[in-house]
Amino acid sequence: MLTILPAPIGNLLDISLRSLQALAQAQVVLCEDTRITKKLYTLLLERSLFGDLLDSVALSHKRFISLHSHNEEHILETFDREFFSQNVVYLSDAGMPTISDPGAKLVQWCITHDIVYDVLPGASALNVCFASSGIESQGFFFGGFLPHKQSQRQQILRHYAILGVPCIWYESPHRILQSLKDIEIVLPNAYLCVCKELSKIHQARFFGNATEILRQLERTKILGEWVLCLVDESKEEPSLRLSEVEALDIAPKAKAKILAHLTQRNVKECYQELLESHTMKPHRESSDTTDTSLYHKE
């Protein structure tokens, strides 16, 4: 049987009794990084958290196998049903496997091959951050790690505004400041709860809009893993940029009405500019009754 285990995200005492029992009984330990998981076993032994469940002699008899995002498919090809007749556990380096961590392909393999498995509940940074935010909501959107590229980050942030629910992202210390600057540009009025090194010695939480939090971080060391919980309640009406209007494939007269509304100019003047433009050719219009009530000046 396979048991999926959450690993502590910082504080060893967050490990559950069920996880300790599973780790003690495991004959095979599948893990993201064998060095980190062996260190976890050692620390749990040193602090006597296993109690009478495990000793150092029993630890030496366990088989550790690395299973991570780069070798997952290859390792799974070596498994058969008989492999899971043993007590097998899987854990990532920290938190819940499959949540912005490897492990999903392993679960898929078990489903496909009718292998019995269980998933134990435990520590996860995203729910700790959400519970810390003070945001009242029936649900939230979890986006994993924000993209590395700024253009992709800003695009995702813009799309977020449409959801109308709190959104949670993970971020590295190398990009947290730039991501906050992107939020400052795209969602300047959004409320954020930004958490650093949850459950660890240097745990910290910051509240406010992106500008306020950036100011707070000027006095803070940026080391450690970060989690962002964001909600935008400004309820601004949707808008279009001039370049987006100009690219629309609609009749010139309808387009002129939109441009006139955005720029507070005369409709005929905008229409004439469109006809004279080298980038657009006039065509016969089927209707000039386009509703422009959703657009406002940028």
Residue, then its C-alpha position, 0 to 999 in steps of 0.5 A: m500500500l502507498t501512503i502520501l504524507p505531508a512533511p512539515i513546512g518548517n516546524l517539526l512539531d507540526i508532523s501528525l501522529r499518523s504521519l509518524q506512524a507511517l514513516a516508522q512502518a515504511q519499508v520503502v520511502l519514496c521522496e523528492d530528495t533522499r538527503i532531505t528526507k533522511k535528515l527529517y528522519t534523523l531530526l525526528l529521532e533526535r527529538s524523540l518524536f517517534g517515541d517507541l515507534l522507530d529506532s536508528v537500527a530500524l532506520s538503516h533497514k529502510r530503502f530510500i528512492s528519489l522520485h521527483s519531477h525530472n525522473e518521475e516517469h522513468i521511475l514509475e516505469t520500473f514499478d509493478r503491482e508487487f512493489f506496493s505489497q510493501n509499506v510504501v510512503y511518499l513525501s516531498d521536501a515540505g508541505m503536501p505532495t502534488i500541491s506545487d510539488p511532485g507526486a501527481k504522476l505517482v497517484q495517477w499510476c496508482i489509479t490506473h493500476d488499481i493500487v490502494y493508496d491513502v493521503l494523510p492531511g497535514a501542513s500546507a502553506l497555502n491554507v495557513c496564509f489564507a487563514s492568516s489573511g482575515i479575508e472572509s470568503q467561501g472559497f479561493f483560487f490557488g495559482g501555485f507559483l507565479p510565472h518567472k517572466q514579468s509579462q506572463r505574471q502581469q497577464i495572470l494578475r489581470h485575469y485574476a481581477i475577473l475571478g472576484v475571489p481571493c487568490i493565493w500564489y507562492e513566490s520565491p525570495h528572488r522574485i517577491l519584490q518584482s511580483l509585488k511591483d507588478i501587483e502595484i501596477v496591475l491591481p493597485n487597490a488590492y488587499l494583500c496578506v503576504c507571509k514569509e517562512l510560515s511556521k519557522i523562527h523568522q515567520a512574518r506577515f504583512f498586510g495592506n496594498a502592494t505599495e504599503i507592503l513594499r514599504q514595509l519590506e524595505r526593513t525586512k530580510i527577503l530570505g525564505e519562501w513567500v506566500l501571497c493572498l490577494v483580494d481585489e474588491s475595487k469592482e472597477e468596470p472593465s475597460l479597453r486600451l486604445s490599442e486594443v480598440e484599434a485592433l478590433d475587427i469591427a466596422p469603422k463607424a462602431k469603432a469610431k464611437i468607442l474611440a470617441h467615448l474613450t478619448q472624449r472626442n468627436v465621433k466624426e473626427c475619429y471616424q475620418e482618422l480611421l478611414e485615412s489610416h494606412t492600417m485599416k481599410p473601410h468596409r461595409e457596415s452591417s450595424d452601427t448600434t454598438d453599445t458602448s456603455l461598458y467602456h470608460k476613459e482609461 
